[in-house]
Amino acid sequence: MYSAMIIDDEKAVHTVLRKVVDWKKFGIAEPLSVRNGKEALALLREKAADILFVDMNMPEMDGSAFLIEASREFPRSKFIVVSGYDDFRYAKAAIQANAIDYILKPIVPAEINSVIQKAVLLLRQDAAPREEEDSTTLFSASELPAVIKQFLDCHLAEDITLDSLGSRFCFTKEYLSKLFKRTYGSGIYEYLLKIRMEKAKELLSGSSLQIQQIAQETGYNDSNYFSKAFKAYTTLSPKEYRQQSAQTL
């Protein structure tokens, strides 16, 4: 199980992060909490953490100073800056410390969960032995299907192709497709279509977002193409599905 630490002098940030993140889902233990960089360094030297959420404006030792020291002492840790300041100086410090992302407050659940997914993938890449199977990989064949499925679940709004997945996971796209289908009984594109359409149904029935916005949220830049895909999947147009859902409430 991975370990995490929240470093922020605002109690509300600790509360929100604990609430909006499903730590068990990502294989992360309940995070430790500290109020500033000085306390964090002292605790890290006793209990190293894999993922660290770092505020930039803190008393005693701010985020910039902490990142410089912590990234030097703990180069394998993944640093995620969570700051209330859109400040170039802070962003520069984060880049120099190889922070994997710079997130602005207030915290958006989807955004923070996405970057945690990214951190976990990077940790797995660091730890997994490289194996040969059609090409050099950072994951074993037994891990790949679950890792790909989790990636698709978290990134369904993005432009995902078999080629891009092959590049990300260092396997040929043919091998990825075969392995995923063997494990889950459906191809990668079939699964991606399913989760996109289920997300679209959820947004159509439970939100007032426009069709164009829902299309973008589910990975379609063209709302007309989205509408055709949705109708092929459900036999109803997005507008018809929304109207039908409203009538059943």
Secondary structure, 3 states (H helix, E strand, C coil): CECEEEECCCHHHHHHHHHHCCCCCCCECCCEEECCHHHHHHHHCCCCCCEEEECCCCCCCCHHHHHHHHHHHCCCCEEEEEECCCCHHHHHHHHHCCCCEEEECCCCHHHHHHHHHHHHHHHHHHHCCCEECCCEECCCCCCHHHHHHHHHHHCCCCCCCHHHHHHHHCCCHHHHHHHHHHHHCCCHHHHHHHHHHHHHHHHHHHCCCCHHHHHHHCCCCCHHHHHHHHHHHHCCCHHHHHHHHHHHC
